Amino acid sequence: MRPDVHGLELDPQTRCVHWRSPLDIIAIKMRCCGLYYACRECHDALADHAAAVWPVAEWDEAAILCGACGHELSVRDYLGCESQCPRCGAGFNPGCHKHRHLYFAEDAA
């Protein structure tokens, strides 16, 4: 069963009011509450608490949802997938890596 995704003006592939390009099809499970949101801005608008980043020690947890097929990726798998879903091949926005500090702790390696 596909997890619920929270956000503002969501489409079926998890795009929200903030990110609507054809490649903006991932949702991120927020470390603070364990709920999937389309983006950090949607979390900040809808949640009643501050966001928290995923520590490196928890990067093997499923935390990314492909909006095209519903496949869940670990943080580590997402960061290494070269902006493409390993299950269905859908492309993810490569520009999302510019915002990774909003979701994931800095890798010490």
Biopython code that builds the backbone (N, CA, C, O; Angstrom):
import numpy as np
from Bio.PDB.StructureBuilder import StructureBuilder

atoms = [
    (1, "MET", "N", (0.837, -1.185, 0.000)),
    (1, "MET", "CA", (0.000, 0.000, 0.000)),
    (1, "MET", "C", (0.883, 1.249, 0.000)),
    (1, "MET", "O", (1.844, 1.348, 0.763)),
    (2, "ARG", "N", (0.548, 2.166, -0.842)),
    (2, "ARG", "CA", (1.319, 3.399, -0.985)),
    (2, "ARG", "C", (1.075, 4.321, 0.217)),
    (2, "ARG", "O", (-0.074, 4.547, 0.597)),
    (3, "PRO", "N", (2.148, 4.853, 0.816)),
    (3, "PRO", "CA", (1.964, 5.759, 1.956)),
    (3, "PRO", "C", (1.255, 7.048, 1.548)),
    (3, "PRO", "O", (1.354, 7.492, 0.405)),
    (4, "ASP", "N", (0.544, 7.635, 2.500)),
    (4, "ASP", "CA", (-0.077, 8.935, 2.278)),
    (4, "ASP", "C", (1.016, 9.995, 2.180)),
    (4, "ASP", "O", (2.038, 9.914, 2.861)),
    (5, "VAL", "N", (0.788, 10.984, 1.328)),
    (5, "VAL", "CA", (1.711, 12.113, 1.186)),
    (5, "VAL", "C", (0.942, 13.381, 1.532)),
    (5, "VAL", "O", (-0.176, 13.591, 1.063)),
    (6, "HIS", "N", (1.549, 14.209, 2.348)),
    (6, "HIS", "CA", (0.950, 15.470, 2.759)),
    (6, "HIS", "C", (1.566, 16.604, 1.951)),
    (6, "HIS", "O", (2.738, 16.552, 1.577)),
    (7, "GLY", "N", (0.770, 17.620, 1.688)),
    (7, "GLY", "CA", (1.286, 18.761, 0.956)),
    (7, "GLY", "C", (0.161, 19.657, 0.472)),
    (7, "GLY", "O", (-1.020, 19.366, 0.659)),
    (8, "LEU", "N", (0.554, 20.739, -0.148)),
    (8, "LEU", "CA", (-0.390, 21.727, -0.655)),
    (8, "LEU", "C", (-0.600, 21.526, -2.155)),
    (8, "LEU", "O", (0.354, 21.536, -2.933)),
    (9, "GLU", "N", (-1.855, 21.345, -2.547)),
    (9, "GLU", "CA", (-2.228, 21.176, -3.956)),
    (9, "GLU", "C", (-1.457, 20.033, -4.623)),
    (9, "GLU", "O", (-0.854, 20.214, -5.681)),
    (10, "LEU", "N", (-1.485, 18.863, -3.994)),
    (10, "LEU", "CA", (-0.772, 17.697, -4.521)),
    (10, "LEU", "C", (-1.433, 17.146, -5.777)),
    (10, "LEU", "O", (-2.656, 17.156, -5.917)),
    (11, "ASP", "N", (-0.583, 16.662, -6.693)),
    (11, "ASP", "CA", (-1.103, 15.910, -7.828)),
    (11, "ASP", "C", (-0.836, 14.428, -7.553)),
    (11, "ASP", "O", (-0.212, 14.112, -6.540)),
    (12, "PRO", "N", (-1.279, 13.514, -8.405)),
    (12, "PRO", "CA", (-1.110, 12.084, -8.136)),
    (12, "PRO", "C", (0.342, 11.612, -8.046)),
    (12, "PRO", "O", (0.600, 10.534, -7.511)),
    (13, "GLN", "N", (1.296, 12.397, -8.558)),
    (13, "GLN", "CA", (2.701, 11.985, -8.498)),
    (13, "GLN", "C", (3.492, 12.771, -7.445)),
    (13, "GLN", "O", (4.720, 12.819, -7.509)),
    (14, "THR", "N", (2.820, 13.369, -6.506)),
    (14, "THR", "CA", (3.367, 14.072, -5.334)),
    (14, "THR", "C", (3.907, 15.468, -5.616)),
    (14, "THR", "O", (4.559, 16.053, -4.751)),
    (15, "ARG", "N", (3.655, 16.018, -6.797)),
    (15, "ARG", "CA", (4.035, 17.414, -7.030)),
    (15, "ARG", "C", (3.144, 18.291, -6.162)),
    (15, "ARG", "O", (1.990, 17.954, -5.897)),
    (16, "CYS", "N", (3.692, 19.418, -5.723)),
    (16, "CYS", "CA", (2.937, 20.314, -4.855)),
    (16, "CYS", "C", (2.929, 21.720, -5.442)),
    (16, "CYS", "O", (3.448, 21.944, -6.536)),
    (17, "VAL", "N", (2.354, 22.644, -4.730)),
    (17, "VAL", "CA", (2.283, 24.028, -5.175)),
    (17, "VAL", "C", (3.682, 24.641, -5.322)),
    (17, "VAL", "O", (3.872, 25.565, -6.113)),
    (18, "HIS", "N", (4.649, 24.135, -4.573)),
    (18, "HIS", "CA", (6.002, 24.694, -4.593)),
    (18, "HIS", "C", (6.882, 24.126, -5.705)),
    (18, "HIS", "O", (7.722, 24.837, -6.258)),
    (19, "TRP", "N", (6.692, 22.859, -6.030)),
    (19, "TRP", "CA", (7.555, 22.158, -7.001)),
    (19, "TRP", "C", (6.670, 21.392, -7.969)),
    (19, "TRP", "O", (6.052, 20.395, -7.595)),
    (20, "ARG", "N", (6.606, 21.863, -9.232)),
    (20, "ARG", "CA", (5.638, 21.303, -10.183)),
    (20, "ARG", "C", (6.243, 20.852, -11.516)),
    (20, "ARG", "O", (5.494, 20.576, -12.454)),
    (21, "SER", "N", (7.556, 20.769, -11.628)),
    (21, "SER", "CA", (8.120, 20.338, -12.909)),
    (21, "SER", "C", (7.843, 18.851, -13.124)),
    (21, "SER", "O", (7.498, 18.147, -12.174)),
    (22, "PRO", "N", (7.988, 18.370, -14.343)),
    (22, "PRO", "CA", (7.788, 16.940, -14.605)),
    (22, "PRO", "C", (8.694, 16.032, -13.767)),
    (22, "PRO", "O", (8.364, 14.866, -13.550)),
    (23, "LEU", "N", (9.832, 16.554, -13.294)),
    (23, "LEU", "CA", (10.774, 15.745, -12.520)),
    (23, "LEU", "C", (10.571, 15.844, -11.013)),
    (23, "LEU", "O", (11.262, 15.155, -10.263)),
    (24, "ASP", "N", (9.660, 16.665, -10.555)),
    (24, "ASP", "CA", (9.429, 16.847, -9.114)),
    (24, "ASP", "C", (8.446, 15.801, -8.594)),
    (24, "ASP", "O", (7.322, 16.117, -8.205)),
    (25, "ILE", "N", (8.900, 14.549, -8.598)),
    (25, "ILE", "CA", (7.992, 13.447, -8.272)),
    (25, "ILE", "C", (8.446, 12.627, -7.074)),
    (25, "ILE", "O", (8.119, 11.443, -6.985)),
    (26, "ILE", "N", (9.184, 13.221, -6.158)),
    (26, "ILE", "CA", (9.486, 12.480, -4.937)),
    (26, "ILE", "C", (8.802, 13.154, -3.757)),
    (26, "ILE", "O", (8.553, 14.359, -3.763)),
    (27, "ALA", "N", (8.510, 12.354, -2.760)),
    (27, "ALA", "CA", (8.074, 12.852, -1.460)),
    (27, "ALA", "C", (9.111, 12.364, -0.455)),
    (27, "ALA", "O", (9.756, 11.335, -0.656)),
    (28, "ILE", "N", (9.257, 13.116, 0.620)),
    (28, "ILE", "CA", (10.278, 12.800, 1.612)),
    (28, "ILE", "C", (9.611, 12.569, 2.958)),
    (28, "ILE", "O", (8.823, 13.390, 3.426)),
    (29, "LYS", "N", (9.943, 11.429, 3.577)),
    (29, "LYS", "CA", (9.458, 11.161, 4.924)),
    (29, "LYS", "C", (10.266, 12.051, 5.865)),
    (29, "LYS", "O", (11.492, 11.957, 5.933)),
    (30, "MET", "N", (9.576, 12.891, 6.569)),
    (30, "MET", "CA", (10.262, 13.817, 7.463)),
    (30, "MET", "C", (10.711, 13.079, 8.715)),
    (30, "MET", "O", (9.938, 12.343, 9.329)),
    (31, "ARG", "N", (11.952, 13.282, 9.078)),
    (31, "ARG", "CA", (12.559, 12.593, 10.217)),
    (31, "ARG", "C", (11.823, 12.913, 11.519)),
    (31, "ARG", "O", (11.714, 12.054, 12.394)),
    (32, "CYS", "N", (11.327, 14.115, 11.652)),
    (32, "CYS", "CA", (10.708, 14.581, 12.889)),
    (32, "CYS", "C", (9.381, 13.893, 13.198)),
    (32, "CYS", "O", (9.068, 13.662, 14.366)),
    (33, "CYS", "N", (8.605, 13.567, 12.185)),
    (33, "CYS", "CA", (7.261, 13.050, 12.424)),
    (33, "CYS", "C", (6.963, 11.730, 11.717)),
    (33, "CYS", "O", (5.934, 11.107, 11.977)),
    (34, "GLY", "N", (7.857, 11.299, 10.827)),
    (34, "GLY", "CA", (7.643, 10.032, 10.145)),
    (34, "GLY", "C", (6.569, 10.066, 9.076)),
    (34, "GLY", "O", (6.112, 9.015, 8.627)),
    (35, "LEU", "N", (6.156, 11.260, 8.659)),
    (35, "LEU", "CA", (5.143, 11.401, 7.622)),
    (35, "LEU", "C", (5.780, 11.882, 6.324)),
    (35, "LEU", "O", (6.724, 12.672, 6.337)),
    (36, "TYR", "N", (5.256, 11.399, 5.213)),
    (36, "TYR", "CA", (5.733, 11.858, 3.914)),
    (36, "TYR", "C", (5.131, 13.220, 3.580)),
    (36, "TYR", "O", (3.929, 13.435, 3.733)),
    (37, "TYR", "N", (5.979, 14.130, 3.124)),
    (37, "TYR", "CA", (5.560, 15.439, 2.630)),
    (37, "TYR", "C", (6.143, 15.628, 1.239)),
    (37, "TYR", "O", (7.200, 15.086, 0.916)),
    (38, "ALA", "N", (5.446, 16.398, 0.426)),
    (38, "ALA", "CA", (5.937, 16.685, -0.921)),
    (38, "ALA", "C", (7.234, 17.478, -0.876)),
    (38, "ALA", "O", (8.102, 17.296, -1.730)),
    (39, "CYS", "N", (7.374, 18.356, 0.111)),
    (39, "CYS", "CA", (8.599, 19.151, 0.252)),
    (39, "CYS", "C", (8.665, 19.759, 1.640)),
    (39, "CYS", "O", (7.699, 19.699, 2.401)),
    (40, "ARG", "N", (9.792, 20.335, 1.962)),
    (40, "ARG", "CA", (9.989, 20.963, 3.273)),
    (40, "ARG", "C", (9.036, 22.151, 3.463)),
    (40, "ARG", "O", (8.544, 22.384, 4.567)),
    (41, "GLU", "N", (8.784, 22.883, 2.405)),
    (41, "GLU", "CA", (7.878, 24.020, 2.511)),
    (41, "GLU", "C", (6.453, 23.563, 2.864)),
    (41, "GLU", "O", (5.761, 24.221, 3.641)),
    (42, "CYS", "N", (6.029, 22.448, 2.295)),
    (42, "CYS", "CA", (4.716, 21.912, 2.645)),
    (42, "CYS", "C", (4.708, 21.478, 4.113)),
    (42, "CYS", "O", (3.740, 21.740, 4.827)),
    (43, "HIS", "N", (5.767, 20.822, 4.567)),
    (43, "HIS", "CA", (5.859, 20.435, 5.973)),
    (43, "HIS", "C", (5.759, 21.659, 6.866)),
    (43, "HIS", "O", (4.986, 21.675, 7.824)),
    (44, "ASP", "N", (6.533, 22.673, 6.556)),
    (44, "ASP", "CA", (6.550, 23.861, 7.397)),
    (44, "ASP", "C", (5.186, 24.554, 7.432)),
    (44, "ASP", "O", (4.821, 25.152, 8.444)),
    (45, "ALA", "N", (4.436, 24.477, 6.340)),
    (45, "ALA", "CA", (3.118, 25.105, 6.282)),
    (45, "ALA", "C", (2.050, 24.300, 7.025)),
    (45, "ALA", "O", (1.102, 24.874, 7.560)),
    (46, "LEU", "N", (2.200, 22.978, 7.060)),
    (46, "LEU", "CA", (1.132, 22.128, 7.581)),
    (46, "LEU", "C", (1.401, 21.504, 8.943)),
    (46, "LEU", "O", (0.458, 21.216, 9.681)),
    (47, "ALA", "N", (2.653, 21.289, 9.290)),
    (47, "ALA", "CA", (2.982, 20.621, 10.553)),
    (47, "ALA", "C", (3.017, 21.628, 11.707)),
    (47, "ALA", "O", (3.206, 22.828, 11.504)),
    (48, "ASP", "N", (2.833, 21.116, 12.897)),
    (48, "ASP", "CA", (2.846, 21.973, 14.079)),
    (48, "ASP", "C", (4.159, 21.870, 14.855)),
    (48, "ASP", "O", (4.195, 22.093, 16.065)),
    (49, "HIS", "N", (5.225, 21.532, 14.153)),
    (49, "HIS", "CA", (6.530, 21.362, 14.798)),
    (49, "HIS", "C", (7.633, 21.680, 13.785)),
    (49, "HIS", "O", (7.391, 21.773, 12.581)),
    (50, "ALA", "N", (8.833, 21.840, 14.304)),
    (50, "ALA", "CA", (9.988, 22.116, 13.443)),
    (50, "ALA", "C", (10.453, 20.842, 12.746)),
    (50, "ALA", "O", (10.325, 19.743, 13.284)),
    (51, "ALA", "N", (10.981, 21.003, 11.573)),
    (51, "ALA", "CA", (11.517, 19.871, 10.815)),
    (51, "ALA", "C", (12.860, 19.443, 11.407)),
    (51, "ALA", "O", (13.572, 20.238, 12.021)),
    (52, "ALA", "N", (13.185, 18.167, 11.206)),
    (52, "ALA", "CA", (14.482, 17.626, 11.626)),
    (52, "ALA", "C", (15.095, 16.892, 10.447)),
    (52, "ALA", "O", (14.380, 16.316, 9.628)),
    (53, "VAL", "N", (16.422, 16.913, 10.361)),
    (53, "VAL", "CA", (17.118, 16.224, 9.271)),
    (53, "VAL", "C", (17.427, 14.783, 9.658)),
    (53, "VAL", "O", (17.516, 14.446, 10.838)),
    (54, "TRP", "N", (17.588, 13.943, 8.643)),
    (54, "TRP", "CA", (17.957, 12.543, 8.853)),
    (54, "TRP", "C", (19.444, 12.458, 9.177)),
    (54, "TRP", "O", (20.264, 12.878, 8.361)),
    (55, "PRO", "N", (19.823, 11.926, 10.349)),
    (55, "PRO", "CA", (21.244, 11.752, 10.655)),
    (55, "PRO", "C", (21.841, 10.645, 9.784)),
    (55, "PRO", "O", (21.137, 9.724, 9.371)),
    (56, "VAL", "N", (23.118, 10.741, 9.515)),
    (56, "VAL", "CA", (23.802, 9.760, 8.660)),
    (56, "VAL", "C", (23.583, 8.337, 9.171)),
    (56, "VAL", "O", (23.444, 7.412, 8.370)),
    (57, "ALA", "N", (23.551, 8.150, 10.470)),
    (57, "ALA", "CA", (23.376, 6.814, 11.060)),
    (57, "ALA", "C", (22.031, 6.185, 10.691)),
    (57, "ALA", "O", (21.858, 4.977, 10.853)),
    (58, "GLU", "N", (21.077, 6.976, 10.199)),
    (58, "GLU", "CA", (19.756, 6.459, 9.841)),
    (58, "GLU", "C", (19.483, 6.505, 8.338)),
    (58, "GLU", "O", (18.332, 6.396, 7.916)),
    (59, "TRP", "N", (20.517, 6.665, 7.536)),
    (59, "TRP", "CA", (20.344, 6.769, 6.095)),
    (59, "TRP", "C", (19.899, 5.470, 5.426)),
    (59, "TRP", "O", (19.598, 5.473, 4.233)),
    (60, "ASP", "N", (19.852, 4.365, 6.163)),
    (60, "ASP", "CA", (19.364, 3.119, 5.576)),
    (60, "ASP", "C", (17.857, 2.950, 5.761)),
    (60, "ASP", "O", (17.287, 1.952, 5.320)),
    (61, "GLU", "N", (17.218, 3.908, 6.403)),
    (61, "GLU", "CA", (15.772, 3.898, 6.586)),
    (61, "GLU", "C", (15.076, 4.341, 5.291)),
    (61, "GLU", "O", (15.573, 5.210, 4.575)),
    (62, "ALA", "N", (13.931, 3.737, 5.006)),
    (62, "ALA", "CA", (13.127, 4.163, 3.860)),
    (62, "ALA", "C", (12.595, 5.564, 4.144)),
    (62, "ALA", "O", (11.899, 5.778, 5.137)),
    (63, "ALA", "N", (12.922, 6.512, 3.277)),
    (63, "ALA", "CA", (12.525, 7.895, 3.533)),
    (63, "ALA", "C", (12.183, 8.681, 2.275)),
    (63, "ALA", "O", (11.836, 9.858, 2.369)),
    (64, "ILE", "N", (12.270, 8.063, 1.103)),
    (64, "ILE", "CA", (11.968, 8.749, -0.152)),
    (64, "ILE", "C", (10.938, 7.908, -0.905)),
    (64, "ILE", "O", (11.073, 6.689, -1.009)),
    (65, "LEU", "N", (9.933, 8.559, -1.417)),
    (65, "LEU", "CA", (8.880, 7.876, -2.163)),
    (65, "LEU", "C", (8.884, 8.353, -3.607)),
    (65, "LEU", "O", (8.807, 9.554, -3.865)),
    (66, "CYS", "N", (8.972, 7.429, -4.542)),
    (66, "CYS", "CA", (8.855, 7.773, -5.958)),
    (66, "CYS", "C", (7.377, 8.014, -6.246)),
    (66, "CYS", "O", (6.544, 7.130, -6.046)),
    (67, "GLY", "N", (7.064, 9.203, -6.711)),
    (67, "GLY", "CA", (5.687, 9.550, -7.018)),
    (67, "GLY", "C", (5.149, 8.849, -8.255)),
    (67, "GLY", "O", (3.936, 8.794, -8.458)),
    (68, "ALA", "N", (6.032, 8.316, -9.079)),
    (68, "ALA", "CA", (5.587, 7.621, -10.289)),
    (68, "ALA", "C", (5.105, 6.202, -9.989)),
    (68, "ALA", "O", (4.048, 5.789, -10.468)),
    (69, "CYS", "N", (5.884, 5.453, -9.193)),
    (69, "CYS", "CA", (5.536, 4.045, -8.973)),
    (69, "CYS", "C", (5.272, 3.679, -7.517)),
    (69, "CYS", "O", (4.793, 2.579, -7.241)),
    (70, "GLY", "N", (5.574, 4.578, -6.576)),
    (70, "GLY", "CA", (5.337, 4.293, -5.168)),
    (70, "GLY", "C", (6.452, 3.548, -4.470)),
    (70, "GLY", "O", (6.304, 3.158, -3.312)),
    (71, "HIS", "N", (7.574, 3.343, -5.156)),
    (71, "HIS", "CA", (8.710, 2.651, -4.552)),
    (71, "HIS", "C", (9.334, 3.526, -3.460)),
    (71, "HIS", "O", (9.515, 4.728, -3.649)),
    (72, "GLU", "N", (9.660, 2.914, -2.320)),
    (72, "GLU", "CA", (10.339, 3.625, -1.244)),
    (72, "GLU", "C", (11.831, 3.331, -1.299)),
    (72, "GLU", "O", (12.252, 2.180, -1.419)),
    (73, "LEU", "N", (12.614, 4.388, -1.210)),
    (73, "LEU", "CA", (14.072, 4.278, -1.217)),
    (73, "LEU", "C", (14.611, 4.729, 0.129)),
    (73, "LEU", "O", (14.032, 5.594, 0.786)),
    (74, "SER", "N", (15.726, 4.132, 0.529)),
    (74, "SER", "CA", (16.411, 4.645, 1.704)),
    (74, "SER", "C", (17.076, 5.967, 1.323)),
    (74, "SER", "O", (17.243, 6.269, 0.141)),
    (75, "VAL", "N", (17.446, 6.736, 2.315)),
    (75, "VAL", "CA", (18.163, 7.982, 2.046)),
    (75, "VAL", "C", (19.427, 7.671, 1.252)),
    (75, "VAL", "O", (19.724, 8.338, 0.262)),
    (76, "ARG", "N", (20.161, 6.665, 1.685)),
    (76, "ARG", "CA", (21.420, 6.292, 1.012)),
    (76, "ARG", "C", (21.169, 5.916, -0.447)),
    (76, "ARG", "O", (21.904, 6.343, -1.337)),
    (77, "ASP", "N", (20.128, 5.114, -0.688)),
    (77, "ASP", "CA", (19.817, 4.718, -2.065)),
    (77, "ASP", "C", (19.408, 5.917, -2.911)),
    (77, "ASP", "O", (19.803, 6.030, -4.071)),
    (78, "TYR", "N", (18.619, 6.806, -2.328)),
    (78, "TYR", "CA", (18.204, 8.007, -3.055)),
    (78, "TYR", "C", (19.404, 8.877, -3.428)),
    (78, "TYR", "O", (19.520, 9.335, -4.565)),
    (79, "LEU", "N", (20.285, 9.096, -2.471)),
    (79, "LEU", "CA", (21.441, 9.951, -2.744)),
    (79, "LEU", "C", (22.387, 9.337, -3.773)),
    (79, "LEU", "O", (23.171, 10.052, -4.395)),
    (80, "GLY", "N", (22.321, 8.029, -3.955)),
    (80, "GLY", "CA", (23.186, 7.358, -4.920)),
    (80, "GLY", "C", (22.503, 6.915, -6.200)),
    (80, "GLY", "O", (23.115, 6.218, -7.009)),
    (81, "CYS", "N", (21.255, 7.299, -6.404)),
    (81, "CYS", "CA", (20.491, 6.767, -7.542)),
    (81, "CYS", "C", (20.643, 7.570, -8.833)),
    (81, "CYS", "O", (20.026, 7.235, -9.844)),
    (82, "GLU", "N", (21.448, 8.611, -8.808)),
    (82, "GLU", "CA", (21.681, 9.435, -9.993)),
    (82, "GLU", "C", (20.374, 9.998, -10.564)),
    (82, "GLU", "O", (20.167, 10.037, -11.777)),
    (83, "SER", "N", (19.506, 10.431, -9.653)),
    (83, "SER", "CA", (18.252, 11.122, -10.007)),
    (83, "SER", "C", (17.325, 10.291, -10.896)),
    (83, "SER", "O", (16.714, 10.799, -11.837)),
    (84, "GLN", "N", (17.240, 8.995, -10.569)),
    (84, "GLN", "CA", (16.357, 8.103, -11.323)),
    (84, "GLN", "C", (15.868, 7.003, -10.402)),
    (84, "GLN", "O", (16.653, 6.423, -9.652)),
    (85, "CYS", "N", (14.578, 6.711, -10.452)),
    (85, "CYS", "CA", (14.022, 5.649, -9.627)),
    (85, "CYS", "C", (14.620, 4.302, -10.045)),
    (85, "CYS", "O", (14.579, 3.949, -11.224)),
    (86, "PRO", "N", (15.173, 3.550, -9.093)),
    (86, "PRO", "CA", (15.755, 2.256, -9.451)),
    (86, "PRO", "C", (14.717, 1.208, -9.845)),
    (86, "PRO", "O", (15.065, 0.209, -10.474)),
    (87, "ARG", "N", (13.447, 1.418, -9.487)),
    (87, "ARG", "CA", (12.409, 0.447, -9.844)),
    (87, "ARG", "C", (11.800, 0.753, -11.210)),
    (87, "ARG", "O", (11.763, -0.119, -12.078)),
    (88, "CYS", "N", (11.322, 1.979, -11.409)),
    (88, "CYS", "CA", (10.570, 2.261, -12.647)),
    (88, "CYS", "C", (11.346, 3.100, -13.657)),
    (88, "CYS", "O", (10.909, 3.240, -14.800)),
    (89, "GLY", "N", (12.483, 3.658, -13.261)),
    (89, "GLY", "CA", (13.295, 4.449, -14.184)),
    (89, "GLY", "C", (12.858, 5.899, -14.330)),
    (89, "GLY", "O", (13.461, 6.648, -15.099)),
    (90, "ALA", "N", (11.819, 6.309, -13.607)),
    (90, "ALA", "CA", (11.368, 7.709, -13.688)),
    (90, "ALA", "C", (12.481, 8.646, -13.237)),
    (90, "ALA", "O", (13.216, 8.352, -12.294)),
    (91, "GLY", "N", (12.591, 9.767, -13.918)),
    (91, "GLY", "CA", (13.612, 10.738, -13.569)),
    (91, "GLY", "C", (13.174, 11.616, -12.411)),
    (91, "GLY", "O", (12.027, 12.057, -12.342)),
    (92, "PHE", "N", (14.117, 11.862, -11.495)),
    (92, "PHE", "CA", (13.907, 12.784, -10.384)),
    (92, "PHE", "C", (14.646, 14.078, -10.691)),
    (92, "PHE", "O", (15.609, 14.078, -11.458)),
    (93, "ASN", "N", (14.212, 15.158, -10.110)),
    (93, "ASN", "CA", (14.837, 16.458, -10.334)),
    (93, "ASN", "C", (16.258, 16.471, -9.763)),
    (93, "ASN", "O", (16.426, 16.403, -8.545)),
    (94, "PRO", "N", (17.279, 16.558, -10.615)),
    (94, "PRO", "CA", (18.654, 16.571, -10.104)),
    (94, "PRO", "C", (18.946, 17.815, -9.268)),
    (94, "PRO", "O", (19.880, 17.811, -8.467)),
    (95, "GLY", "N", (18.167, 18.869, -9.441)),
    (95, "GLY", "CA", (18.351, 20.074, -8.651)),
    (95, "GLY", "C", (17.990, 19.900, -7.186)),
    (95, "GLY", "O", (18.347, 20.739, -6.359)),
    (96, "CYS", "N", (17.288, 18.824, -6.852)),
    (96, "CYS", "CA", (16.927, 18.576, -5.455)),
    (96, "CYS", "C", (18.167, 18.433, -4.571)),
    (96, "CYS", "O", (18.109, 18.694, -3.370)),
    (97, "HIS", "N", (19.266, 18.026, -5.157)),
    (97, "HIS", "CA", (20.487, 17.865, -4.359)),
    (97, "HIS", "C", (20.955, 19.189, -3.767)),
    (97, "HIS", "O", (21.686, 19.201, -2.776)),
    (98, "LYS", "N", (20.542, 20.297, -4.364)),
    (98, "LYS", "CA", (20.904, 21.601, -3.808)),
    (98, "LYS", "C", (20.221, 21.853, -2.468)),
    (98, "LYS", "O", (20.659, 22.709, -1.699)),
    (99, "HIS", "N", (19.153, 21.115, -2.187)),
    (99, "HIS", "CA", (18.360, 21.311, -0.979)),
    (99, "HIS", "C", (18.542, 20.175, 0.024)),
    (99, "HIS", "O", (17.824, 20.114, 1.022)),
    (100, "ARG", "N", (19.475, 19.293, -0.225)),
    (100, "ARG", "CA", (19.605, 18.104, 0.626)),
    (100, "ARG", "C", (19.869, 18.448, 2.074)),
    (100, "ARG", "O", (19.482, 17.688, 2.962)),
    (101, "HIS", "N", (20.521, 19.577, 2.341)),
    (101, "HIS", "CA", (20.803, 19.961, 3.737)),
    (101, "HIS", "C", (19.518, 20.227, 4.530)),
    (101, "HIS", "O", (19.548, 20.228, 5.761)),
    (102, "LEU", "N", (18.401, 20.451, 3.853)),
    (102, "LEU", "CA", (17.131, 20.658, 4.528)),
    (102, "LEU", "C", (16.530, 19.348, 5.048)),
    (102, "LEU", "O", (15.641, 19.364, 5.900)),
    (103, "TYR", "N", (17.019, 18.216, 4.532)),
    (103, "TYR", "CA", (16.448, 16.920, 4.851)),
    (103, "TYR", "C", (17.449, 15.945, 5.453)),
    (103, "TYR", "O", (17.079, 15.105, 6.273)),
    (104, "PHE", "N", (18.715, 16.047, 5.056)),
    (104, "PHE", "CA", (19.717, 15.049, 5.428)),
    (104, "PHE", "C", (20.940, 15.714, 6.039)),
    (104, "PHE", "O", (21.406, 16.739, 5.541)),
    (105, "ALA", "N", (21.463, 15.137, 7.116)),
    (105, "ALA", "CA", (22.681, 15.644, 7.732)),
    (105, "ALA", "C", (23.831, 15.527, 6.740)),
    (105, "ALA", "O", (23.793, 14.713, 5.818)),
    (106, "GLU", "N", (24.829, 16.331, 6.939)),
    (106, "GLU", "CA", (26.003, 16.278, 6.060)),
    (106, "GLU", "C", (26.720, 14.947, 6.262)),
    (106, "GLU", "O", (26.911, 14.506, 7.396)),
    (107, "ASP", "N", (27.110, 14.317, 5.178)),
    (107, "ASP", "CA", (27.850, 13.060, 5.226)),
    (107, "ASP", "C", (29.272, 13.362, 5.652)),
    (107, "ASP", "O", (29.934, 14.214, 5.060)),
    (108, "ALA", "N", (29.745, 12.671, 6.674)),
    (108, "ALA", "CA", (31.091, 12.905, 7.197)),
    (108, "ALA", "C", (32.164, 12.336, 6.276)),
    (108, "ALA", "O", (33.340, 12.673, 6.415)),
    (109, "ALA", "N", (31.774, 11.480, 5.343)),
    (109, "ALA", "CA", (32.767, 10.833, 4.460)),
    (109, "ALA", "C", (33.313, 11.773, 3.417)),
    (109, "ALA", "O", (34.151, 11.377, 2.607)),
]
sb = StructureBuilder()
sb.init_structure("model")
sb.init_model(0)
sb.init_chain("A")
sb.init_seg("    ")
for serial, (resi, resn, name, xyz) in enumerate(atoms, 1):
    if name == "N":
        sb.init_residue(resn, " ", resi, " ")
    sb.init_atom(name, np.array(xyz, "f"), 0.0, 1.0, " ", f" {name:<3s}", serial, name[0])
structure = sb.get_structure()
